[in-house]
C-alpha cells in the first residue's frame, strides 16, 4: 500500500469520525478504526473530501465490509447485486434507488482503492466504466420491458429483453475506451435497428424510442434523495441540435457516410456497444469501420486531420500555462493534447495498419511507438504525464463529486488538492504539475510541426470539435470581441455539421476549418462582431455550394476582410453578395478597384457579352450577371471611399442606362418572332427621376416613359400574330419592363416605375409623340413638367427619333409659363408633400425640410420659370443645373454655392445610407447605427464625430429651408389666394 495522503482539514476529522461511528452503531466500525491502514484511509477521506465523507457516513455497513474484504470483492458484490435485480420485475422508483445505491457503493470502493494505491489507473478507470455498462444494462432492460408492456413493440426474448431488441446504446469517449474518470458524465449515442423490431405501429417507432431514451436519461441523471447515477450526455450523436435523441441505424449510417467529420472519426475510435442489443451495436460499429479507418487519405483529408490538432492555440491571445485555475483536460499541456496526439496519428495510419486502432490512449501511444510513428521517449513521457494528470483529475473530482478538470483558483482550495494528492506543499505539487504540462505541450507542439499554423504562435484555442464547447475557445472568442461566444460556437459547429448547402461537402468543411480563425479575426474587426457573424451565416445559408468560394478565400485571404466590411456595415451589398456569390470573382480582376468606366466602355462590354448568348433566356441571365458585378464594384468602391459620391451615382446610372439600351434590341427581336415589326415605326425610352438626372443610389428604381411613332397608314404589324400600333408598342414596352424586372436564376435587375407617363398608372404603357405633346400641353400637372426637367432619352431606335423626342421634351420645358401660377403650384405641392410624407427624422434626407426635395424643387421651379428666355439652364442633373442657373444670372451665385454644398452633402450621406441601412430610417433606427457607420458618416460630412455631424446637419437643413422659404414659400404667400375655379394641386410622385 502506498503512503496515504494526510488530511487537509484536521479539525473536521474528529467530528466526522464520531459521525461515522454513530451511524454505524456496531463494534465492527470501532474495530476498523483500530486498524492503522483503514483508519488512515478514513482520515484522508474525512479531511479532504466532503463528498466521500457523507457517502461513507451514509453507508457505514458497506464501508466496514469494504475495508475488511478489500475493493475487489466489494465491487464484485456491487455488480452481482445489479445483475440479480435485472431479472426482477420492478418499478421506476425501485430501479432508480437500486442504481443510486450501487453507484454510491461503487464510488466509495473505487475511491478507497485509488487513495490507498491498491489499483493502478487502468483498473480504476476500467472499473468505473464496467459499472456504467452494468447500470445501463439494468436500466435499458427495465425500460424495454416497460415499453413492450405498453404495446410499443414486442420483445423477441422477454426473459432476456436486451437480446435482439434492436435498441443500441453506444458508449463514447472515456466510457467507450474503459477510461471513465471519477465523476465523469457518460457520452452516449442511442440508436435503434428498425429491421430487428417487431411492432404493429412502425410509424410510432421513433417516438417510442425517443421516449424510452428520455426515460433512460432520467433514470441515470435525475437527482433523488439517493443521489444520481451518471450525468448523461447525448450530444455526440450526429448533428445533435437537429436530430432526435434516438436515431435509426440507417439515419446514423447515412450521416456518417455523407457528412461525418474527421473529429467524429476520432471520437469513433473509442466507441463501444455498451448496453442494449450489443450484437446490433457491434454490427453498426463494424459498418462504420471504413468511415473511421480510411485506407487512403488525400492531401486535403490529412490537412483536415492536422487541423484537429492545430485548432488548439489557433488564435492569438490565448492563455499561458498556469497552476491555479488551469484546466488539466482542455488547457495547454492537458489530457486532451495527449489524446489528440494519439488519435490524429491513428486516423492517418490506422486505415492501413489495424494494430494502431486501440481505443485506449496509453496503448495507442505504445502501438505508435512500435509502428515507428512515435519515439519511445516521447511515448514514455506522455504516458507518464497522462497517468499523472488523470490521478489529479480523479482526486479533484472526489472532493465534491464535481465533473471538473479545473484546478482551484484560490490558495486554500489549491493547497487542499495538493494535500489530497499526497504532496507536502502546494509548491511541491506546482513544480511537478508544471513539468508535466510543459512536457506535454512541447510534444504536442512538435506533432505535425511541418503543417502550417491556423493562427499566430502563442495564441488561444479555437476548437469546434466534440460535443461540448471548449471553455478556452469560448474565452478566446470573448477576448476577440464577441459578446455571445456560445452563439458563435454553435454557429460554427452547425457549419461543420453541414447545416447549410455550402458546408455539406467534405471538401467545403475541410477548407472552412482552415478559414475559421482568419474569418473570426475579420469579423472581430467590425463594429458589431456578433451581428456580422450572424449575417455571414445568412450569407452562407444562401450559397448553393461552398468549395469554390471557400477556396477563393483560402487563396485570397484579404477577401475575408472585404466580406467582413460589407457584412458588418452594408447589409444591402451583403444580401446582393449572398444572392450572387459570383460577384466576388470580379474582385480578383485587375480593374475592380480602378477608375469606373464611362458609358461607352460599359455598352461595348455588355454588347459583347450579350452577342455570345445563344437564346433569349441566356441574354437575360448574362445581363443580370454583368449588372450584379458592376453594381457590386461601385458599391464596394463607394464603401471604401475610392469612388466619390458623384462618380458612384453617375456609374450606377450608366449601368442602368446600359442595361436598358442593351436589352432593347434582343427584346424587340424576340417580340418580332411572333408579332413582326411595323414598318417605319420608332420607339424611344425616356429616363426620368434619378436615372434621368444620373443621381442613382444602390436602392434606386428606374423611372421611365416609352414614346413611339408610326406612319399614318400603319394599321398592323407584319408578324404571324399582328397587332395594331397601340397594342404593339404597349406590349413591346411591357416586354422590356419584364426583361428588366423578371426574376430569373440570376435574380432581377431593377424595379421599374412607370407612374410618370402621361395619365400615370391609368395611361397606356407607351404613348405616341403627338399624344405626349397634347397631354403636356393640355392636361399635365405642374409637377409633371417639373419631372420633365430631368428627362433624358436613353435609347431610341434611330438618332432622328431621339432628336425628335428630345425636341418635344425641350419644347414643353421651355414653354412660357404663368410665373405666379407656377410659383403657387410649386409652393402648394411642397406643403402638401410635407403633410402627406413628412420626414421621420433628421436622416430622412429626401423629405427633410431643407433636404434634397427642397433643393430639387428650387432648381426645377427656376428652370421652368426661366427656360423660355434662358434655354441654357435646362439640364437633367441637379448639381449641374445649379451652375447653369447661376451662370444665367437667374440664381444668385452665393445661394447656388450654398445649395450645391448642401446637395453634395445630402447625396454623399444618402449614397452611403443606401448601402448600409436596409430599412426605413427612423430616430430609433439611427440610434442603432453601429459605431463604424457613425464614424464613416461623420467623415463624409467632414465632422469630428457623429454628434458634430448631426449638429451640422441641423444647421445645414435650417439654412436650406430658409432659402426655400426665401425663394418660394414667402413669395408664394404674398400672392393673392388661388381662384375658386383652379383645381387643387396633387402631391407629386416622390
Secondary structure, 3 states (H helix, E strand, C coil): CCCCCCCCCHHHHHHHHHHHHHHHCCHHHHHHHHCHHHHHHHHHHHHHCHHHHHHHHHCHHHHHHHHHHCHHHHHHHHHHHHHHHCCCCCCHHHHHHHHHHHHHHHHHHHHHHHHCCCCCHHHHHHHHHHHHHHHHHHHHHHHHHHHHHCCCCECCCHHHCCCCCCEEEEECHHHHCCCCCCCCCEEEEEEECHHHCECCCHHHHHHHHHHHHHHHHHHHHCCECCECCCCEECCCCCCCCCCCCEEEHHHHHHHHHHHCCHHHHHHHCCCEEEEECHHHHHHHHHHCHHHHCCCCCCHHHHHHHHHHHHCCCCEECCCCCCCCCCECCCCCCCHHHHHHHHHHHHHHHCCCCHHHCCCCHHHHHHHHHHHCCCCHHHHHHHHHHHHHHHHHHHHHHHHHCCCCCECCCCHHHHHHHHHHCCCCCHHHHHHHHHHHHHHHHHHHHHCCCCCCCCCCCCEECCCCCCCCCCHHHHHHHHHHCCCCHHHHHHHHHHHHCCCCHHHCCHHHHHHHHHHHHHHHHHHHCCCCHHHHHHHHHHHHHCCCCCHHHHHHHHHCCHHHHHHHHHHHHCHHHHHHHHHCCCHHHHHCCCCCCCCCCCHHHHHHHHHHHHHCCCCHHHHHHHHHHHHHHHHHHHHHHHHCCCCCHHHHHHHHHHHHHHHHHHHHHHHHHHHHHHHCCCCCCEEEEEEEHHHHCCCCCCCCCEEEEEEEECCCCCCCCCCCCCCCHHHHHHHHHHHHHHHHHCCECCECCCCEECCCCCCHHHCCCEEEHHHHHHHHHHCCCHHHHHHHCCCEEEEECCHHHHHHHHHHHHHHHCCCCCHHHHHHHHHHHHHHHHHHCCCCCCCCCCCCCCCHHHHHHHHHHHHHHHCCCCHHHCCCCHHHHHHHHHHCCCCCHHHHHHHHHHHHHHHHHHHHHHHHCCCCCCHHHHHCCCHHHHHHHHHHCCCCCHHHHHHHHHHHHHHHHHHHHHHHHHHHHCCCCCCCCCCCCCCCCC
